[in-house]
Amino acid sequence: MSSEQTCGDDVALVMQRTFAAPRELVFRTMVEGEHLAHWWGPRECTVTVARAEARPGGVFHYCMHPRDAAAAGMDVWGRFDYRDVEAPARLVFVNGFADEAGNRIRYPLLPMWPLEVLNTVTLEERDGGTVMTLHSVPVNATPAECAVFQASHASMQGGFAGMYDVYDQYLAGLAGGAGAQA
């Protein structure tokens, strides 16, 4: 992959969030399909997991279904291609939109969105919780696609914040019950 090019680091989206759960539980719930189905994706969607193979070369292929009945039939597929999985500390994956068969596609509503985004997630134990750092940057993107990604930071931060709010609630439910050992 030596020919792979990323946008400059000034284009990267970097977020940090602290979860009140042990790092091992956070890691597991970030890679296992039965957990991802409960929290991954926009707050206004439910998710169906088609494949969840958290290993280098593995794929997480999923479909987001809008909760709003008016948007019925507006399903959106996505795909992660895992590059590095170091339990319980680090995940590296490329994500983007996909079709139902798992082929990478452009997002029809925003055709200048980068086809692929490289994500590095690190998890650190701190004060009984887990600090997650997310670093996302487009790969093999045109300058225009890099600019669209950078201009979308505020929107992405809002979307991730809503998703991680749902994740916080999901983790709290696991930690409060027998699911903490799941």
KOLVEX-764013 format. One record per residue (C-alpha): x, y, z. Coordinates in steps of 0.02 Angstrom, whole numbers, always signed. Example, Ala and Ser with C-alpha at 12.3 -4.5 7.8 and 13.67 -1.06 7.14 Angstrom:
2
+--------+--------+--------+
|      X |      Y |      Z |
+--------+--------+--------+
|   +615 |   -225 |   +390 |
|   +684 |    -53 |   +357 |
+--------+--------+--------+
//
This chain:
182
+--------+--------+--------+
|      X |      Y |      Z |
+--------+--------+--------+
|     +0 |     +0 |     +0 |
|   +147 |   +116 |    -25 |
|    +53 |   +209 |   -161 |
|    -88 |   +256 |    -42 |
|   -103 |   +443 |    -13 |
|   -194 |   +528 |   +129 |
|   -252 |   +707 |   +139 |
|   -140 |   +814 |   +249 |
|   -158 |   +794 |   +436 |
|   -237 |   +968 |   +440 |
|   -388 |   +887 |   +356 |
|   -401 |   +748 |   +486 |
|   -547 |   +739 |   +607 |
|   -484 |   +703 |   +782 |
|   -605 |   +669 |   +924 |
|   -585 |   +609 |  +1100 |
|   -719 |   +537 |  +1214 |
|   -714 |   +455 |  +1384 |
|   -825 |   +304 |  +1421 |
|   -865 |   +246 |  +1598 |
|   -822 |    +65 |  +1560 |
|   -668 |    -46 |  +1564 |
|   -559 |    -42 |  +1409 |
|   -586 |   -228 |  +1372 |
|   -775 |   -203 |  +1368 |
|   -761 |    -48 |  +1260 |
|   -648 |   -138 |  +1138 |
|   -762 |   -291 |  +1128 |
|   -917 |   -187 |  +1099 |
|   -828 |    -91 |   +962 |
|   -786 |   -247 |   +861 |
|   -918 |   -380 |   +893 |
|  -1069 |   -376 |   +778 |
|  -1195 |   -419 |   +913 |
|  -1141 |   -260 |  +1004 |
|  -1117 |   -147 |   +852 |
|  -1297 |   -179 |   +801 |
|  -1354 |    -88 |   +959 |
|  -1257 |    +74 |   +942 |
|  -1161 |    +99 |   +779 |
|  -1225 |   +230 |   +657 |
|  -1328 |   +388 |   +667 |
|  -1445 |   +403 |   +814 |
|  -1592 |   +412 |   +694 |
|  -1554 |   +240 |   +621 |
|  -1558 |    +58 |   +668 |
|  -1421 |    -55 |   +603 |
|  -1418 |   -229 |   +528 |
|  -1249 |   -316 |   +530 |
|  -1214 |   -420 |   +375 |
|  -1033 |   -465 |   +421 |
|   -923 |   -428 |   +570 |
|   -746 |   -496 |   +558 |
|   -634 |   -390 |   +669 |
|   -464 |   -451 |   +612 |
|   -335 |   -385 |   +490 |
|   -413 |   -412 |   +319 |
|   -586 |   -434 |   +396 |
|   -742 |   -334 |   +354 |
|   -883 |   -252 |   +450 |
|  -1026 |   -236 |   +324 |
|  -1186 |   -157 |   +388 |
|  -1347 |    -71 |   +336 |
|  -1419 |    +84 |   +418 |
|  -1609 |    +95 |   +417 |
|  -1692 |   +263 |   +455 |
|  -1813 |   +258 |   +602 |
|  -1923 |   +389 |   +518 |
|  -2063 |   +303 |   +423 |
|  -2058 |   +443 |   +293 |
|  -1881 |   +387 |   +249 |
|  -1927 |   +204 |   +233 |
|  -1828 |   +121 |    +95 |
|  -1685 |   +247 |   +112 |
|  -1566 |   +116 |   +181 |
|  -1380 |   +157 |   +173 |
|  -1246 |    +22 |   +173 |
|  -1071 |    +44 |   +241 |
|   -912 |    -56 |   +255 |
|   -755 |    -59 |   +362 |
|   -599 |   -148 |   +301 |
|   -495 |   -188 |   +455 |
|   -308 |   -162 |   +437 |
|   -250 |   -182 |   +616 |
|   -339 |   -251 |   +769 |
|   -239 |   -245 |   +930 |
|   -353 |   -296 |  +1073 |
|   -393 |   -201 |  +1181 |
|   -293 |    -47 |  +1131 |
|   -308 |     -5 |   +946 |
|   -411 |    -24 |   +787 |
|   -364 |    +35 |   +614 |
|   -490 |    +22 |   +474 |
|   -543 |   +104 |   +311 |
|   -727 |   +144 |   +301 |
|   -843 |   +207 |   +169 |
|  -1012 |   +179 |    +91 |
|  -1052 |    +14 |     +8 |
|  -1188 |    -75 |    -87 |
|  -1286 |   -223 |    -21 |
|  -1153 |   -343 |    -89 |
|  -1016 |   -249 |     +5 |
|   -937 |   -162 |   -144 |
|   -869 |    +11 |   -106 |
|   -978 |   +149 |   -184 |
|   -992 |   +337 |   -183 |
|  -1124 |   +412 |    -69 |
|  -1260 |   +464 |   -193 |
|  -1319 |   +614 |    -89 |
|  -1143 |   +687 |    -78 |
|  -1042 |   +626 |   -228 |
|   -888 |   +727 |   -179 |
|   -875 |   +633 |    -13 |
|   -712 |   +533 |     -6 |
|   -732 |   +353 |    -59 |
|   -624 |   +292 |    +85 |
|   -578 |   +361 |   +256 |
|   -436 |   +290 |   +360 |
|   -482 |   +280 |   +546 |
|   -369 |   +246 |   +692 |
|   -453 |   +216 |   +860 |
|   -347 |   +206 |  +1016 |
|   -414 |   +156 |  +1187 |
|   -325 |   +203 |  +1348 |
|   -373 |   +157 |  +1525 |
|   -394 |   +309 |  +1637 |
|   -473 |   +325 |  +1810 |
|   -575 |   +166 |  +1791 |
|   -642 |   +217 |  +1620 |
|   -582 |   +216 |  +1441 |
|   -523 |   +365 |  +1339 |
|   -554 |   +338 |  +1154 |
|   -463 |   +442 |  +1024 |
|   -526 |   +437 |   +845 |
|   -416 |   +500 |   +703 |
|   -500 |   +500 |   +531 |
|   -425 |   +557 |   +366 |
|   -475 |   +524 |   +185 |
|   -362 |   +410 |    +83 |
|   -333 |   +414 |   -104 |
|   -444 |   +569 |   -111 |
|   -438 |   +717 |   -228 |
|   -403 |   +890 |   -158 |
|   -589 |   +929 |   -181 |
|   -639 |   +773 |    -81 |
|   -515 |   +821 |    +57 |
|   -594 |   +995 |    +62 |
|   -771 |   +923 |    +75 |
|   -714 |   +810 |   +218 |
|   -633 |   +955 |   +310 |
|   -784 |  +1068 |   +284 |
|   -893 |   +930 |   +360 |
|   -801 |   +919 |   +526 |
|   -937 |  +1006 |   +627 |
|  -1072 |   +894 |   +553 |
|   -968 |   +737 |   +584 |
|   -931 |   +790 |   +763 |
|  -1118 |   +812 |   +793 |
|  -1157 |   +644 |   +715 |
|  -1022 |   +554 |   +813 |
|  -1077 |   +640 |   +974 |
|  -1255 |   +575 |   +951 |
|  -1192 |   +400 |   +910 |
|  -1075 |   +399 |  +1060 |
|  -1217 |   +460 |  +1172 |
|  -1313 |   +303 |  +1120 |
|  -1153 |   +202 |  +1149 |
|  -1134 |   +274 |  +1325 |
|  -1311 |   +215 |  +1366 |
|  -1276 |    +44 |  +1290 |
|  -1116 |    +25 |  +1391 |
|  -1206 |    +79 |  +1551 |
|  -1336 |    -56 |  +1522 |
|  -1201 |   -187 |  +1499 |
|  -1101 |   -130 |  +1650 |
|  -1257 |   -128 |  +1758 |
|  -1311 |   -305 |  +1716 |
|  -1247 |   -476 |  +1673 |
|  -1200 |   -409 |  +1500 |
|  -1040 |   -335 |  +1572 |
|   -964 |   -508 |  +1554 |
|  -1033 |   -536 |  +1379 |
+--------+--------+--------+
//
